[in-house]
């Protein structure tokens, strides 16, 4: 496991984290839209 693979691994992880962040943001937006129609958290 050399530094080249470590850099690739860190890059992969950061991309995955960004993708997760986008996914979570999208999910929160959908939940918010639903929440405006009816209360999910009752």
DRENNU-703800 format. One record per residue: residue number from 1; residue in three letters; x, y, z of N, C-alpha, C in turn. Coordinates in pm, whole numbers, plus 50000, padded with zeros to 5 digits. Example, Ala and Ser with C-alpha at 12.3 -4.5 7.8 and 13.67 -1.06 7.14 Angstrom:
<pts>
num  residuo  n_c1  n_c2  n_c3  ca_c1  ca_c2  ca_c3  c_c1  c_c2  c_c3
1  ALA  51319  49431  50780  51230  49550  50780  51320  49670  50780
2  SER  51285  49775  50708  51367  49894  50714  51290  50003  50787
</pts>
This chain:
<pts>
num  residuo  n_c1  n_c2  n_c3  ca_c1  ca_c2  ca_c3  c_c1  c_c2  c_c3
1  UNK  50085  49880  50000  50000  50000  50000  50089  50124  50000
2  UNK  50119  50173  49882  50212  50287  49871  50136  50420  49866
3  UNK  50212  50529  49857  50150  50663  49864  50060  50690  49744
4  UNK  50094  50633  49629  50009  50653  49511  49870  50597  49535
5  UNK  49864  50475  49586  49735  50415  49615  49663  50487  49729
6  UNK  49741  50536  49825  49682  50613  49934  49615  50740  49881
7  UNK  49682  50809  49788  49623  50929  49727  49496  50895  49651
8  UNK  49500  50787  49576  49381  50742  49502  49267  50710  49598
9  UNK  49301  50643  49707  49202  50604  49806  49138  50726  49871
10  UNK  49221  50825  49907  49171  50949  49968  49083  51023  49868
11  UNK  49125  51028  49742  49047  51094  49638  48912  51025  49621
12  UNK  48914  50892  49615  48791  50814  49604  48698  50841  49721
13  UNK  48755  50841  49841  48674  50866  49960  48614  51006  49958
14  UNK  48690  51105  49916  48640  51243  49914  48529  51257  49810
15  UNK  48545  51193  49695  48440  51195  49594  48314  51128  49646
16  UNK  48332  51015  49712  48219  50943  49768  48148  51029  49873
17  UNK  48225  51099  49954  48168  51186  50057  48087  51299  49993
18  UNK  48140  51357  49887  48069  51464  49817  47939  51410  49758
19  UNK  47946  51293  49699  47826  51231  49642  47723  51202  49750
20  UNK  47768  51153  49865  47677  51131  49977  47614  51262  50022
21  UNK  47693  51368  50028  47644  51499  50070  47535  51548  49975
22  UNK  47559  51532  49845  47459  51571  49744  47333  51487  49762
23  UNK  47349  51357  49782  47236  51267  49800  47154  51305  49923
24  UNK  47223  51331  50034  47155  51369  50158  47084  51503  50142
25  UNK  47149  51598  50075  47086  51728  50049  46959  51711  49967
26  UNK  46966  51627  49865  46850  51601  49780  46739  51534  49860
27  UNK  46776  51439  49944  46680  51370  50029  46613  51467  50125
28  UNK  46692  51555  50187  46638  51654  50279  46542  51749  50209
29  UNK  46574  51785  50084  46488  51873  50007  46354  51805  49979
30  UNK  46359  51676  49943  46237  51600  49919  46154  51587  50046
31  UNK  46220  51558  50157  46150  51549  50285  46088  51682  50323
32  UNK  46157  51791  50294  46105  51924  50325  45982  51954  50241
33  UNK  45985  51917  50114  45870  51936  50026  45749  51857  50078
34  UNK  45775  51735  50120  45670  51651  50176  45618  51711  50306
35  UNK  45711  51758  50386  45677  51816  50516  45586  51938  50500
36  UNK  45602  52012  50392  45519  52130  50369  45375  52090  50333
37  UNK  45356  51968  50285  45222  51920  50252  45152  51859  50373
38  UNK  45225  51778  50447  45169  51720  50569  45279  51686  50668
39  UNK  45245  51688  50795  45344  51674  50902  45389  51529  50915
40  UNK  45515  51503  50879  45570  51369  50893  45616  51340  51035
41  UNK  45642  51446  51111  45707  51429  51241  45609  51442  51357
42  UNK  45487  51406  51332  45385  51412  51437  45403  51296  51535
</pts>
